């Protein structure tokens, strides 16, 4: 899903500014995209079965006619039965 969401953003002229992974539970992708492409991004996300909230859909409807770039974020929660990923944090001297 991460690769699909990334492709949906970049193929619609957007770029990812930051990504934060929360174990294997969820990821947050911060991005910017031309406002004129936000409707296409919405459609691309629907094709990969990434469902947006009602408030997100309403916000997209308001920004479709803007000429500027807009900032957005996707919080994707993964549904699975796998255990949480354990990440070893290295000891910091001092």
C-alpha positions, 0 to 999 in steps of 0.5 A: 500500500505504501508504494501504491500511495506514493505512486498515486501522489507522484504520478499526479505531480505531487511530491512526498515531503516526509514519511513517518512509519509507526511500527507496522501499524500505520504510516503518515505521508506528508505531501504537496500537490498542485491543487488542479491535480487533487481530484485526480489524486482522489480518484487514484487513491480510490483505485487502490482502495484507500478510502478517504474520510468525509471531511477529506473529500469535502476539503478536496472539493473546496480546493479543486479550483485553486491555482496553487500547490496544497499541502496534505497528509495521508495517515494509512492504517494497516489491517493485519494479524502480524505482531508489531515490529520490534526496532532495536534502538542503538545506545547513544554514548554519553 
